[in-house]
Amino acid sequence: MKNNYLDVSIEERIETESVPIYGITHFKEGPWTVQTIGSHAPSPGCMFYIEDYITSIAGNIAVNVTFGTTLYTPTGQIQEQLRLTTPGGVIPVKRFFKEKEALTFTYTTASGGDANSKAFGCAIGKGVSMDFFKTGTPIVVLGDSIVSGSGPSTGFNESIQILIDNLERHTAFAFRKVLKAKGGWNSTNARNFVNMGGVQYVKAKFGIFVIALGMNDAISATYSANLSAIIDKVKKAYPEWIVWVFGPTPAQGNYPNGTPGLPDGTSRESVLAVIRANAAGIVSALADPKIWYTNLGLAFSSVGDTNYFTNDDTTVGNRIHPNDSGNQGMADVLISALEADGAAKRNLIIDNLR
């Protein structure tokens, strides 16, 4: 088999097959005795690897930092707590938290502190795919929240995981998702991540590199320039791999007023339509049988709320995150692309794995 996965350590894979975690920071000032200061959970299909928790404390206090996680068992839920007493400093954690583990941070002081008591904490770690411990051909996904778990109810209902299930059943090879996507990223964020070496070190002889961007881009010309640069960088890093560009999924509503470069009231779909057309044109001009384009604008209807995550903003009809139904529609379009022209794309994958 051509694509034997190269043997690398867990530590190396954490560095090369992840995205940084941002935003797990906490601050509390006294007096207080027990205070829950933050709760975080990996998105469906994702895991956190928390390496360290860094604390800084002012005042005559010591703080117990409690990590509370909800673990699901066949008979119900149990609560696990990892208590870490500290006067301030680096607390080693070195463990994974799965998508159903709500990670809650509680600060408890021994004396209750006073008005001058302060505590700050920050979790240092990585976000990885639920497939992290799986072997198989990597499908590296560079993108935004649409492909990083914002919307589906579980990781198994996420579009890439549905695609992987289909590929495994029809090719007899194993595949796994490698997470290089972050909610809120636009094409400039992704290009910067690529330029800093964020995607170049996945160790496999053959794989599929997905570029799923555009939902957070407001200027189509900027997206086009960034997409061309990303494709060029990826092909140099992985010349034998397939690069698969996804056009953005349907969206409701307008860009926020004051968005640079756009008149107030500009609809998301008016810009996304241009982005999809530009992406198709860029891929077509490259004329490379291993660089593909698929339009996820055809995945589902943006009319109504049937295909969108219920927590999306509804005050202005502004919905962008596909729910289970929307993710299934995305997967259906991708699978149809594999089956087109006598399953030419699927057969190309198989040929590269034999």
DRENKOLBA-338962 format. One record per residue (C-alpha): residue in one letter; chain; y, x, z negated. Coordinates in nm, 4 decimals, m for minus. Example, Ala and Ser with C-alpha at 12.3 -4.5 7.8 and 13.67 -1.06 7.14 Angstrom:
residues 2
  r  c         y         x         z
  a  A   m0.4500    1.2300   m0.7800
  s  A   m0.1060    1.3670   m0.7140
end
This chain:
residues 354
  r  c         y         x         z
  m  A    0.0000    0.0000    0.0000
  k  A    0.3280    0.1571    0.1111
  n  A    0.5516    0.0242   m0.1643
  n  A    0.3826    0.1513   m0.4798
  y  A    0.6441    0.1255   m0.7509
  l  A    0.7545    0.4727   m0.8578
  d  A    0.6699    0.5519   m1.2186
  v  A    0.9848    0.5678   m1.4307
  s  A    1.0478    0.5259   m1.8017
  i  A    1.1786    0.2076   m1.9631
  e  A    1.4917    0.3974   m2.0631
  e  A    1.5603    0.5020   m1.7049
  r  A    1.5028    0.1500   m1.5764
  i  A    1.7454    0.0117   m1.8337
  e  A    2.0109    0.2393   m1.6859
  t  A    1.9291    0.1864   m1.3175
  e  A    1.8224   m0.1798   m1.3051
  s  A    2.0955   m0.3510   m1.5066
  v  A    2.4584   m0.4519   m1.5315
  p  A    2.6819   m0.3761   m1.8309
  i  A    2.7305   m0.6459   m2.0934
  y  A    3.0927   m0.7373   m2.1551
  g  A    3.2548   m0.9600   m2.4138
  i  A    3.0200   m0.9460   m2.7142
  t  A    3.2966   m0.8440   m2.9536
  h  A    3.3902   m0.9889   m3.2923
  f  A    3.6780   m0.9655   m3.5370
  k  A    3.7230   m1.1122   m3.8822
  e  A    3.9889   m1.0598   m4.1474
  g  A    3.9582   m1.1651   m4.5093
  p  A    3.9104   m1.2973   m4.7511
  w  A    3.5674   m1.4423   m4.6672
  t  A    3.2143   m1.4404   m4.8024
  v  A    2.9930   m1.5657   m4.5180
  q  A    3.1248   m1.6208   m4.1673
  t  A    2.9446   m1.6849   m3.8386
  i  A    3.1675   m1.5150   m3.5859
  g  A    2.9949   m1.5476   m3.2525
  s  A    2.6919   m1.6820   m3.0692
  h  A    2.5693   m1.5526   m2.7348
  a  A    2.2681   m1.6228   m2.5161
  p  A    2.1476   m1.4616   m2.1932
  s  A    2.1789   m1.6854   m1.8891
  p  A    1.8584   m1.8420   m1.7528
  g  A    1.6531   m1.5747   m1.5817
  c  A    1.8271   m1.2918   m1.7673
  m  A    1.7802   m1.0828   m2.0809
  f  A    2.0080   m0.8762   m2.3016
  y  A    1.9104   m0.5264   m2.4049
  i  A    2.1261   m0.4511   m2.7091
  e  A    2.1292   m0.0784   m2.7718
  d  A    2.3774   m0.0480   m3.0580
  y  A    2.6161   m0.2600   m3.2606
  i  A    2.9327   m0.0700   m3.3498
  t  A    3.1356   m0.1778   m3.6512
  s  A    3.4689   m0.0743   m3.7936
  i  A    3.5680   m0.1967   m4.1410
  a  A    3.8954   m0.1790   m4.3326
  g  A    3.9328   m0.2603   m4.7014
  n  A    3.7119   m0.2120   m5.0014
  i  A    3.4117   m0.4024   m4.8660
  a  A    3.0677   m0.3530   m4.7179
  v  A    2.9433   m0.5995   m4.4587
  n  A    2.5960   m0.7304   m4.3800
  v  A    2.5753   m0.7958   m4.0059
  t  A    2.3057   m1.0557   m3.9341
  f  A    2.1605   m1.1071   m3.5864
  g  A    2.0033   m1.4519   m3.5896
  t  A    1.7829   m1.5469   m3.2948
  t  A    1.5965   m1.8685   m3.2232
  l  A    1.2419   m1.7961   m3.1114
  y  A    1.0377   m2.0660   m2.9396
  t  A    0.6719   m2.1008   m3.0360
  p  A    0.3953   m2.3479   m2.9365
  t  A    0.4572   m2.5388   m3.2604
  g  A    0.8359   m2.5391   m3.2570
  q  A    1.1210   m2.3053   m3.3408
  i  A    1.1397   m2.0246   m3.5921
  q  A    1.4446   m1.8269   m3.6944
  e  A    1.4402   m1.4488   m3.6909
  q  A    1.7118   m1.2512   m3.8648
  l  A    1.7853   m0.8826   m3.8350
  r  A    2.0095   m0.7851   m4.1266
  l  A    2.2065   m0.4652   m4.0998
  t  A    2.4154   m0.3514   m4.3956
  t  A    2.6967   m0.1184   m4.3060
  p  A    3.0181    0.0303   m4.4359
  g  A    3.1153    0.0753   m4.0707
  g  A    2.9647    0.2833   m3.7930
  v  A    2.6906    0.2628   m3.5298
  i  A    2.3957    0.0342   m3.6014
  p  A    2.0932    0.1048   m3.3759
  v  A    1.9367   m0.2176   m3.2444
  k  A    1.7233   m0.1128   m2.9441
  r  A    1.5671   m0.4454   m2.8547
  f  A    1.5571   m0.7138   m2.5855
  f  A    1.6744   m1.0745   m2.6262
  k  A    1.5332   m1.3311   m2.3833
  e  A    1.7057   m1.6324   m2.2303
  k  A    1.5955   m1.8798   m2.4995
  e  A    1.7085   m1.6560   m2.7849
  a  A    2.0533   m1.7609   m2.9041
  l  A    2.1993   m1.4445   m3.0527
  t  A    2.4282   m1.5329   m3.3435
  f  A    2.6319   m1.2804   m3.5419
  t  A    2.7162   m1.3476   m3.9077
  y  A    2.9306   m1.1255   m4.1305
  t  A    2.8633   m1.1445   m4.5046
  t  A    3.0658   m0.9492   m4.7605
  a  A    2.9313   m0.8463   m5.1000
  s  A    3.2532   m0.9184   m5.2889
  g  A    3.4322   m1.1663   m5.0669
  g  A    3.6984   m0.9145   m4.9841
  d  A    4.0698   m0.9820   m4.9961
  a  A    4.3640   m1.0376   m4.7632
  n  A    4.3401   m0.6759   m4.6457
  s  A    3.9711   m0.6929   m4.5546
  k  A    3.8966   m0.6571   m4.1835
  a  A    3.5807   m0.6111   m3.9808
  f  A    3.5355   m0.5509   m3.6090
  g  A    3.2069   m0.5406   m3.4192
  c  A    3.0992   m0.4773   m3.0608
  a  A    2.7543   m0.4962   m2.9035
  i  A    2.6717   m0.2220   m2.6544
  g  A    2.4026   m0.3023   m2.4056
  k  A    2.2864   m0.4160   m2.0629
  g  A    2.1963   m0.7327   m1.8828
  v  A    1.8627   m0.7287   m1.6982
  s  A    1.6455   m0.9747   m1.5095
  m  A    1.3608   m1.1700   m1.6680
  d  A    1.1444   m0.9680   m1.4223
  f  A    1.2349   m0.6400   m1.5932
  f  A    0.8793   m0.5696   m1.7143
  k  A    0.7189   m0.6850   m1.3908
  t  A    0.6051   m0.4487   m1.1155
  g  A    0.6438   m0.5211   m0.7465
  t  A    0.8828   m0.4898   m0.4569
  p  A    1.2402   m0.5057   m0.5892
  i  A    1.4831   m0.7715   m0.4724
  v  A    1.8139   m0.6259   m0.5899
  v  A    2.0778   m0.8977   m0.6244
  l  A    2.4448   m0.7966   m0.6119
  g  A    2.6598   m1.1009   m0.6709
  d  A    2.8403   m1.3374   m0.9041
  s  A    2.7435   m1.6210   m1.1412
  i  A    2.5808   m1.8215   m0.8606
  v  A    2.2890   m1.5747   m0.8597
  s  A    2.3005   m1.4588   m1.2220
  g  A    2.1783   m1.7728   m1.3977
  s  A    2.4841   m1.9962   m1.4426
  g  A    2.3554   m2.3452   m1.3675
  p  A    1.9742   m2.3707   m1.3668
  s  A    1.7986   m2.4988   m1.6783
  t  A    1.5524   m2.2077   m1.6889
  g  A    1.5027   m1.8817   m1.5045
  f  A    1.2063   m2.0288   m1.3176
  n  A    1.4418   m2.2838   m1.1541
  e  A    1.6807   m2.0154   m1.0283
  s  A    1.6985   m1.9748   m0.6486
  i  A    1.5827   m1.6113   m0.6298
  q  A    1.2879   m1.6817   m0.8591
  i  A    1.1848   m1.9770   m0.6400
  l  A    1.2122   m1.7463   m0.3375
  i  A    0.9990   m1.4823   m0.5126
  d  A    0.7316   m1.7400   m0.5921
  n  A    0.7209   m1.8392   m0.2252
  l  A    0.7049   m1.4781   m0.1065
  e  A    0.4208   m1.3946   m0.3429
  r  A    0.2161   m1.6963   m0.2344
  h  A    0.2613   m1.6257    0.1371
  t  A    0.2419   m1.2467    0.1501
  a  A   m0.0044   m1.1561   m0.1304
  f  A    0.2430   m0.8935   m0.2529
  a  A    0.4327   m0.8933   m0.5816
  f  A    0.8133   m0.9096   m0.5945
  r  A    1.0669   m0.8922   m0.8753
  k  A    1.4372   m0.9543   m0.9156
  v  A    1.6651   m0.6669   m1.0186
  l  A    1.9903   m0.7960   m1.1667
  k  A    2.3116   m0.6425   m1.0322
  a  A    2.5188   m0.9611   m1.0572
  k  A    2.7905   m1.0649   m1.2997
  g  A    2.9694   m1.3950   m1.3531
  g  A    3.3285   m1.3838   m1.2298
  w  A    3.2782   m1.0929   m0.9911
  n  A    3.4544   m1.1031   m0.6568
  s  A    3.3789   m0.8698   m0.3677
  t  A    3.6269   m0.6098   m0.4944
  n  A    3.4555   m0.5965   m0.8353
  a  A    3.1190   m0.5565   m0.6628
  r  A    3.2488   m0.2877   m0.4261
  n  A    3.3894   m0.0919   m0.7204
  f  A    3.0551   m0.1234   m0.9008
  v  A    2.8754    0.0096   m0.5933
  n  A    3.1230    0.2958   m0.5536
  m  A    3.0649    0.3984   m0.9155
  g  A    2.6915    0.4317   m0.8502
  g  A    2.5929    0.0958   m0.9935
  v  A    2.3233    0.0119   m0.7375
  q  A    2.2029    0.3364   m0.5820
  y  A    1.9187    0.4420   m0.8094
  v  A    1.6474    0.1757   m0.7938
  k  A    1.3318    0.3756   m0.7289
  a  A    1.1220    0.2070   m0.4640
  k  A    1.0414    0.3079   m0.1085
  f  A    1.1107   m0.0407    0.0281
  g  A    1.2911   m0.3429   m0.1049
  i  A    1.5339   m0.6227   m0.0260
  f  A    1.9007   m0.5870   m0.1190
  v  A    2.0810   m0.9206   m0.1514
  i  A    2.4602   m0.9426   m0.1290
  a  A    2.5693   m1.2833   m0.2626
  l  A    2.9474   m1.2775   m0.3029
  g  A    3.2546   m1.4713   m0.1961
  m  A    3.2795   m1.7586   m0.4441
  n  A    3.5469   m1.5754   m0.6446
  d  A    3.7320   m1.4342   m0.3436
  a  A    4.0580   m1.5969   m0.2428
  i  A    4.1471   m1.3736    0.0559
  s  A    3.8889   m1.3771    0.3334
  a  A    4.0137   m1.0510    0.4889
  t  A    3.9583   m0.8698    0.1593
  y  A    3.6068   m1.0083    0.1376
  s  A    3.5311   m0.8918    0.4934
  a  A    3.6530   m0.5369    0.4295
  n  A    3.4564   m0.5176    0.1055
  l  A    3.1396   m0.6606    0.2582
  s  A    3.1440   m0.4049    0.5411
  a  A    3.1920   m0.1219    0.2926
  i  A    2.9136   m0.2477    0.0648
  i  A    2.6658   m0.2839    0.3518
  d  A    2.7452    0.0706    0.4684
  k  A    2.6947    0.2138    0.1194
  v  A    2.3726    0.0222    0.0603
  k  A    2.2185    0.1218    0.3939
  k  A    2.2926    0.4875    0.3211
  a  A    2.1274    0.4570   m0.0200
  y  A    1.8290    0.2548    0.1064
  p  A    1.7856    0.3167    0.4812
  e  A    1.4386    0.1579    0.4924
  w  A    1.5330   m0.1535    0.2999
  i  A    1.6338   m0.4977    0.4239
  v  A    1.9920   m0.6024    0.3434
  w  A    2.0288   m0.9790    0.3151
  v  A    2.3811   m1.1260    0.3054
  f  A    2.4202   m1.4785    0.1672
  g  A    2.7145   m1.6944    0.2678
  p  A    2.8641   m1.8708   m0.0386
  t  A    2.7276   m2.2044   m0.1587
  p  A    2.9396   m2.5230   m0.1313
  a  A    3.2210   m2.5700   m0.3833
  q  A    3.4410   m2.8545   m0.5013
  g  A    3.8102   m2.8550   m0.5773
  n  A    4.1005   m2.6169   m0.5254
  y  A    4.1846   m2.2651   m0.6291
  p  A    4.4033   m2.2552   m0.9419
  n  A    4.7754   m2.2832   m0.8707
  g  A    4.9339   m1.9424   m0.8640
  t  A    4.6316   m1.7680   m0.7103
  p  A    4.7778   m1.4574   m0.5374
  g  A    4.7945   m1.4926   m0.1613
  l  A    4.7254   m1.8660   m0.1495
  p  A    4.9559   m2.1708   m0.1444
  d  A    4.9076   m2.4060   m0.4385
  g  A    4.6551   m2.6751   m0.3576
  t  A    4.4363   m2.4576   m0.1310
  s  A    4.0831   m2.5972   m0.1285
  r  A    3.7959   m2.3644   m0.2054
  e  A    3.5971   m2.4837    0.0945
  s  A    3.8772   m2.3999    0.3387
  v  A    3.8551   m2.0332    0.2355
  l  A    3.4782   m2.0252    0.1896
  a  A    3.4279   m2.1555    0.5439
  v  A    3.6172   m1.8537    0.6779
  i  A    3.4263   m1.6175    0.4492
  r  A    3.0945   m1.7548    0.5766
  a  A    3.2020   m1.7170    0.9396
  n  A    3.3284   m1.3632    0.8805
  a  A    3.0079   m1.2598    0.7058
  a  A    2.7990   m1.3968    0.9913
  g  A    3.0148   m1.2075    1.2401
  i  A    2.9903   m0.8784    1.0504
  v  A    2.6115   m0.8966    1.0329
  s  A    2.5807   m1.0031    1.3971
  a  A    2.7981   m0.7117    1.5133
  l  A    2.5786   m0.4602    1.3310
  a  A    2.2790   m0.5762    1.5391
  d  A    2.0337   m0.4261    1.2910
  p  A    1.6998   m0.6102    1.2544
  k  A    1.6973   m0.5139    0.8868
  i  A    2.0387   m0.6653    0.8084
  w  A    2.0240   m1.0451    0.7789
  y  A    2.2699   m1.3269    0.7208
  t  A    2.1883   m1.6717    0.5794
  n  A    2.4471   m1.9453    0.5256
  l  A    2.4022   m2.1000    0.1809
  g  A    2.6862   m2.3361    0.2646
  l  A    2.4065   m2.5504    0.4078
  a  A    2.2106   m2.5576    0.0795
  f  A    2.3423   m2.8902   m0.0493
  s  A    2.6313   m3.1343   m0.0303
  s  A    2.9461   m3.0689   m0.2304
  v  A    3.0174   m3.4440   m0.2383
  g  A    2.9449   m3.5886   m0.5818
  d  A    2.7968   m3.4099   m0.8800
  t  A    2.4233   m3.4317   m0.8077
  n  A    2.3831   m3.0619   m0.7333
  y  A    2.6197   m2.9103   m0.9899
  f  A    2.5914   m2.7866   m1.3472
  t  A    2.7224   m3.0562   m1.5827
  n  A    2.9313   m2.8081   m1.7841
  d  A    3.1496   m2.7176   m1.4854
  d  A    3.5093   m2.8359   m1.5035
  t  A    3.5369   m3.1965   m1.3874
  t  A    3.9047   m3.2623   m1.4631
  v  A    4.0072   m3.1646   m1.1093
  g  A    3.6694   m3.2029   m0.9396
  n  A    3.6250   m2.8262   m0.9592
  r  A    3.2540   m2.7514   m0.9539
  i  A    3.0885   m2.4374   m0.8194
  h  A    2.7667   m2.3683   m1.0168
  p  A    2.4457   m2.5174   m0.8705
  n  A    2.2077   m2.6889   m1.1135
  d  A    1.8300   m2.7064   m1.0681
  s  A    1.8686   m2.9298   m0.7627
  g  A    2.1324   m2.7018   m0.6121
  n  A    1.9213   m2.3918   m0.6737
  q  A    1.6245   m2.5590   m0.5095
  g  A    1.8460   m2.6327   m0.2087
  m  A    1.9489   m2.2661   m0.1962
  a  A    1.5856   m2.1548   m0.2092
  d  A    1.4891   m2.4033    0.0629
  v  A    1.7508   m2.2546    0.2989
  l  A    1.6333   m1.8999    0.2252
  i  A    1.2676   m1.9900    0.2751
  s  A    1.3537   m2.1662    0.6020
  a  A    1.5222   m1.8467    0.7190
  l  A    1.2019   m1.6541    0.6475
  e  A    1.0002   m1.9101    0.8451
  a  A    1.2298   m1.9254    1.1495
  d  A    1.1239   m1.7783    1.4841
  g  A    0.7567   m1.7711    1.3992
  a  A    0.8185   m1.6346    1.0494
  a  A    0.9749   m1.3202    1.1979
  k  A    1.1588   m1.2217    0.8804
  r  A    0.8582   m1.2796    0.6555
  n  A    0.6418   m1.0763    0.8920
  l  A    0.8947   m0.7917    0.8885
  i  A    0.8669   m0.7791    0.5090
  i  A    0.4868   m0.7734    0.5278
  d  A    0.4917   m0.4987    0.7926
  n  A    0.7027   m0.2798    0.5667
  l  A    0.4638   m0.3298    0.2762
  r  A    0.1396   m0.2497    0.4557
end
